[in-house]
Amino acid sequence: MMRKLLFFLLFINVFSLTAQDHCASDKENLREQHSDSEFDEGIQLLNALSAEFEFDQSSASVRDGFKEVTIPVVVHVLYREEENNISYEQIQSQIDVLNRDFNAENGDLDKIPEVFRALATSAQIRFRLADKDQYGNFTKGVTRTLTTVENIGTENLYHQSTRGGRDPWPQVHYMNVWVCELEGNTLGFAILPGSKMSERDGIVMSPRAFGTLGTAKEPYNLGRTFVHEVGHYLGLRHLWGSDDESCSSTDYISDTPTQLKENFGCKPFPTYSCLGQPNGDMFMNYMDYGNDSCMYLFTQRQVDLMHLVMKTNRSALFHSEGFTGIVAERNLSELKIYPNPSEGIFHVEFGEQTPSKIELVNMLGDVVYSYSPTSKIELINVPELPPGIYSLITPSQINQIVIR
């Protein structure tokens, strides 16, 4: 009997630990507050702003003058294994979901219980992969870095190029997203928009919960786990407030019911966790922990708070030049080689059209490697080649690479 009791307690403890890891935003923000006093001060000011918003039920001042904004996004892909070098198509699938769900254009709004349905509203926020980088060059808004660091997102090295990660683009003008390995069951986290910006500002996501294809795995393969994290990036908290499992905690939002703790999976309606809530938990809200297939809305007051944060702590995004909307035809046809220099193992990423053939030519004009690509990203593995400068030739381009 004692052995069964000990096993049961161990199971409950393990389940609790893994459940808490679904979104690591609370943990990572506390970690940052403890290590950065200026960021901690900025979070206290954000809390004060949110508390003032919670008790001021007039939303007119927040909504007045808010015009639809487009946030430029840069996605930094960090990978140890080739399978996690996610495709451009997978990245774009996530951006598509973000635009749909943030603007209440999702086709499953009718699944919201009728008592909550009228609260669903558009945030008037759009997202686009950046088409101009911080130096004024045209870009596809994606960087790729081969790293040797295991669980680099959890190790807090993802934002440092010198330690195996990738430096962010200017965080006041771009939403930086790192897609990389995270330890255990963690799916992602976001750094909150305090009035003092953290050097880690941005969002970190596991490849298994990003986008709708490729490495995305059920039940987090519909892109909505990332919608949750972008909610944090724009100042929203979990519906249950803090992790103290108390019905007195707050998410600073007056039109979401008080909630004791997170809801996993797909709950039946109604599901109750706190007394005095006639309609139970709003478990289908993006800021809960439901499966992607069972999250459908942001409420009006959640949108109002995001607008307030956009007009204060993230106001520079209104003036970003990271997305121009200009299609740079020459850039779309260019290929990318990374890493370059390399030790003979590198990726070639093609533009809109995959060439019929690529050749690697040495300084003497000899073709030392030839290949017919079958995908838009190819891994070239030629470590046997001597160090030197080579030309990678396609029917339309010549690019230099260095093997050391």
C-alpha positions in Angstrom: 0.0 0.0 0.0 2.8 2.4 0.9 4.6 1.7 -2.4 1.4 2.5 -4.3 1.0 5.7 -2.4 4.6 6.8 -3.1 4.2 6.0 -6.8 1.0 8.0 -6.9 2.6 11.0 -5.2 5.6 10.7 -7.6 3.3 10.6 -10.6 1.3 13.6 -9.5 4.6 15.5 -8.9 6.0 14.7 -12.3 2.7 15.5 -14.0 2.6 18.9 -12.2 6.2 19.7 -13.3 5.6 18.8 -16.9 2.2 20.7 -17.0 3.9 23.9 -15.7 6.4 23.7 -18.5 3.8 24.1 -21.3 4.5 27.8 -21.3 7.6 29.0 -19.5 6.8 32.7 -19.7 6.2 33.1 -15.9 9.4 31.3 -15.1 11.6 33.1 -17.6 10.3 36.5 -16.8 11.0 35.9 -13.1 14.4 34.7 -14.0 15.1 37.9 -15.9 13.7 40.1 -13.1 16.1 38.5 -10.7 19.1 39.0 -12.9 18.3 42.5 -14.3 17.1 45.1 -11.8 16.2 47.6 -14.6 14.0 45.0 -16.3 12.4 44.2 -12.9 11.6 47.9 -12.4 10.0 48.0 -15.9 7.8 45.0 -15.1 6.6 46.6 -11.9 5.6 49.7 -14.0 3.9 47.4 -16.4 2.0 45.7 -13.6 0.9 49.2 -12.3 -0.2 50.2 -15.8 -2.2 46.9 -16.1 -3.8 47.3 -12.7 -4.9 50.9 -13.5 -6.3 49.6 -16.8 -8.2 46.8 -15.0 -10.1 49.2 -12.7 -10.7 51.8 -15.4 -13.6 50.2 -17.3 -13.7 53.0 -20.0 -12.0 51.7 -23.1 -12.7 54.6 -25.3 -9.4 56.3 -24.5 -7.5 53.1 -25.5 -9.4 52.5 -28.7 -9.5 56.1 -29.9 -6.9 56.7 -32.6 -5.7 53.1 -32.8 -5.1 52.3 -36.4 -4.3 48.8 -37.7 -0.6 48.2 -37.3 1.8 45.7 -39.0 4.5 44.3 -36.9 7.7 43.1 -38.7 8.8 39.7 -37.6 12.2 38.1 -37.9 12.5 34.3 -37.2 15.8 33.0 -36.1 16.0 29.3 -36.7 18.6 27.6 -34.4 19.1 23.9 -35.1 21.4 21.0 -34.1 19.6 18.4 -36.3 18.6 19.0 -39.9 14.9 18.2 -39.1 14.7 21.3 -36.9 16.0 23.6 -39.7 12.4 24.3 -40.5 11.2 25.4 -43.9 10.2 28.9 -45.0 6.7 27.4 -45.8 6.4 26.2 -42.1 7.3 29.7 -40.9 4.9 31.4 -43.2 2.1 29.0 -42.1 2.6 30.3 -38.6 2.4 33.9 -39.7 -0.8 33.1 -41.5 -2.4 31.7 -38.4 -1.2 34.7 -36.4 -2.9 37.1 -38.7 -6.1 35.1 -38.8 -6.5 34.6 -35.1 -5.4 38.0 -34.0 -8.1 39.5 -36.2 -10.9 37.1 -35.4 -10.9 35.7 -38.9 -10.8 32.1 -37.7 -13.5 29.8 -39.0 -14.2 28.2 -35.6 -15.6 31.2 -33.8 -19.0 29.5 -33.7 -17.4 26.9 -31.3 -17.2 29.6 -28.6 -19.9 29.0 -26.0 -22.7 31.5 -26.7 -22.3 33.3 -23.4 -18.7 34.3 -24.4 -19.1 34.6 -28.2 -19.9 38.3 -28.3 -16.6 39.1 -26.5 -14.4 37.8 -29.4 -13.0 40.7 -31.4 -10.3 41.7 -33.8 -7.0 43.2 -32.4 -6.3 45.1 -35.6 -2.8 43.9 -35.5 -1.1 42.3 -38.5 2.2 40.5 -38.7 4.5 40.1 -41.7 8.0 38.6 -42.1 10.4 41.5 -42.3 11.4 42.4 -45.9 14.0 44.9 -44.9 16.7 44.3 -42.3 18.3 46.8 -39.9 20.9 47.7 -42.5 18.3 48.5 -45.2 18.9 45.3 -47.2 16.0 43.3 -48.6 15.4 40.1 -46.6 12.9 37.2 -46.3 12.8 37.8 -42.5 14.5 34.5 -41.6 18.0 33.7 -40.3 19.4 30.2 -39.9 22.2 29.1 -37.5 23.7 25.7 -37.0 24.5 25.3 -33.3 26.1 22.7 -31.1 24.3 23.8 -28.0 21.6 21.4 -26.7 18.4 22.9 -25.5 19.8 26.4 -26.4 16.4 28.1 -25.6 16.4 26.8 -22.1 20.1 27.5 -21.6 19.4 31.3 -22.2 22.0 31.5 -24.9 19.7 31.7 -27.9 20.1 35.5 -28.3 23.9 35.5 -28.3 25.7 34.8 -31.6 29.0 34.3 -29.7 27.6 31.5 -27.7 25.9 29.4 -30.4 22.7 31.5 -30.8 21.7 34.5 -33.0 21.8 38.1 -32.0 18.4 39.8 -32.2 17.6 42.5 -34.8 16.8 45.8 -33.1 14.0 44.8 -30.7 12.2 48.1 -30.6 11.5 47.7 -34.4 11.2 44.0 -34.9 9.4 41.1 -33.1 12.3 38.6 -32.8 11.4 35.0 -32.7 13.8 32.2 -32.0 12.7 28.7 -33.0 15.0 26.2 -31.3 15.3 23.3 -28.9 13.7 23.7 -25.4 14.1 21.3 -22.6 11.4 18.8 -21.5 7.8 19.6 -22.4 8.3 23.4 -22.7 6.6 24.6 -25.9 7.6 28.3 -25.7 7.9 31.5 -23.8 7.8 35.3 -24.3 9.5 38.1 -22.5 7.0 40.6 -21.2 7.0 44.2 -22.5 8.3 46.0 -19.5 9.1 49.7 -19.8 12.7 48.8 -19.6 13.4 46.3 -22.4 15.3 43.1 -21.7 18.2 42.1 -23.9 16.3 38.8 -24.3 13.1 40.6 -25.5 11.2 38.4 -28.0 9.7 35.0 -28.2 11.3 31.5 -28.0 9.4 28.5 -29.5 10.0 24.8 -29.8 9.8 23.6 -33.5 7.1 21.1 -32.5 4.7 23.9 -31.6 5.4 26.4 -34.4 3.4 26.5 -37.6 1.0 24.0 -39.0 3.3 21.6 -40.9 6.8 20.2 -40.9 8.0 19.6 -37.3 4.7 20.8 -35.7 3.2 17.9 -33.6 -0.3 17.3 -32.4 -2.0 18.7 -30.3 0.1 21.8 -30.9 0.2 21.8 -34.7 -2.3 24.5 -35.5 -0.2 27.5 -34.7 -2.1 28.7 -31.6 0.5 28.0 -29.0 2.5 30.8 -30.7 -0.6 33.0 -30.7 -0.6 32.5 -26.9 3.0 33.6 -26.7 2.5 36.7 -28.8 -0.3 37.6 -26.4 2.4 37.6 -23.7 4.7 39.6 -25.9 1.9 42.3 -26.1 1.3 42.3 -22.3 -1.3 39.7 -21.7 -1.1 37.3 -18.7 -2.4 33.8 -18.2 -6.1 33.8 -17.3 -5.4 32.5 -13.8 -2.9 35.3 -13.1 0.0 34.0 -11.1 0.9 30.3 -10.4 -0.2 30.4 -6.7 -3.5 28.6 -7.5 -5.6 31.2 -5.9 -8.9 32.6 -7.1 -7.7 36.0 -5.9 -5.0 36.3 -8.6 -5.7 38.5 -11.6 -4.9 38.7 -15.3 -5.9 42.4 -15.2 -8.8 41.6 -17.6 -12.3 42.3 -16.4 -14.2 40.3 -19.1 -12.4 37.0 -18.5 -13.9 35.0 -15.6 -11.7 34.4 -12.5 -9.9 31.1 -12.8 -8.0 29.0 -10.4 -5.4 27.4 -12.7 -4.6 26.3 -16.2 -6.9 24.0 -18.3 -5.3 21.4 -20.5 -6.7 19.6 -23.5 -10.3 20.3 -24.6 -12.5 20.9 -21.6 -16.3 20.4 -21.7 -18.4 23.6 -21.2 -19.0 24.6 -18.5 -15.9 23.9 -16.5 -15.7 25.5 -13.0 -12.6 26.3 -10.9 -13.7 29.4 -8.8 -16.9 30.2 -7.0 -19.1 33.0 -8.2 -18.4 32.5 -11.9 -21.8 31.5 -13.4 -20.4 30.5 -16.7 -17.2 28.8 -15.5 -13.7 29.1 -17.0 -13.0 30.6 -20.4 -10.8 27.7 -21.3 -11.2 28.3 -25.0 -9.3 31.7 -24.7 -5.9 31.9 -26.3 -4.3 32.7 -22.9 -5.2 29.3 -21.4 -3.4 26.1 -22.0 -5.9 24.2 -24.2 -5.0 22.2 -27.3 -4.6 24.3 -30.4 -7.9 22.9 -31.8 -9.8 24.2 -28.7 -8.6 27.8 -28.5 -10.7 30.5 -30.3 -10.6 34.0 -29.0 -9.1 37.1 -27.4 -11.7 39.2 -25.6 -12.4 42.9 -26.1 -10.6 43.9 -22.9 -7.6 41.7 -23.8 -7.5 43.6 -27.1 -7.8 46.9 -25.3 -4.8 46.0 -23.0 -2.7 45.0 -26.1 -3.6 48.3 -27.7 -2.5 50.1 -24.5 0.8 48.3 -24.5 1.3 49.0 -28.2 0.8 52.7 -27.6 3.2 52.8 -24.6 5.9 50.1 -24.1 5.9 48.9 -27.7 5.1 52.2 -29.5 8.3 52.1 -31.6 6.8 49.2 -33.6 4.4 51.8 -35.1 7.4 53.5 -36.8 9.3 50.4 -37.8 10.6 50.3 -41.4 11.1 46.5 -41.2 8.2 45.8 -43.5 7.8 47.8 -46.7 5.5 45.6 -48.7 7.8 46.1 -51.7 8.5 42.8 -53.5 12.2 42.7 -54.3 12.2 40.4 -57.3 16.0 40.1 -57.4 16.1 39.1 -53.8 13.5 36.4 -54.3 15.7 34.7 -56.8 18.9 34.9 -54.8 20.2 31.9 -53.0 21.7 31.8 -49.5 24.7 29.8 -48.3 25.2 29.1 -44.6 27.4 28.8 -42.8 30.0 30.5 -45.0 32.9 30.0 -44.4 32.4 26.3 -43.4 34.3 23.1 -43.0 32.7 21.6 -46.1 29.2 21.1 -44.6 26.8 23.9 -45.4 23.2 24.6 -46.5 22.1 26.2 -49.8 18.7 27.9 -49.7 17.2 28.7 -53.0 14.7 31.5 -53.8 11.4 31.1 -55.5 12.7 28.6 -58.1 14.9 25.6 -57.4 17.7 25.3 -60.1 18.0 22.2 -62.1 21.7 21.8 -61.2 24.4 23.2 -59.0 28.1 22.8 -59.4 31.1 23.5 -57.1 34.1 24.7 -59.0 37.6 25.2 -57.5 40.1 28.0 -58.4 41.5 25.9 -61.3 38.1 25.7 -62.9 37.6 22.0 -62.1 34.1 20.9 -61.2 34.6 19.1 -57.9 30.9 18.5 -57.0 27.7 18.4 -59.0 24.2 17.9 -57.8 20.5 18.3 -58.9 18.5 19.8 -56.1 15.1 18.4 -55.1 14.1 20.9 -52.4 14.4 24.6 -51.6 17.0 23.9 -48.9 19.8 21.4 -49.6 22.6 20.2 -47.3 25.9 20.0 -49.1 28.4 17.6 -47.4 31.9 17.8 -48.9 34.3 17.8 -45.9 36.9 15.9 -48.1 37.5 19.0 -50.2 40.8 20.9 -49.4 40.5 24.4 -47.8 40.1 27.2 -50.3 37.7 29.4 -52.2 35.2 27.8 -54.4 32.4 29.0 -56.8 28.9 27.6 -56.4 27.3 27.9 -59.8 23.7 27.6 -60.8 22.3 28.3 -64.3 21.6 31.9 -63.2 24.1 32.8 -60.5 27.7 32.4 -59.2 28.4 32.6 -55.5 31.7 32.3 -53.7 32.1 30.0 -50.7 35.1 29.4 -48.4 36.1 26.0 -47.1 38.5 26.1 -44.3 
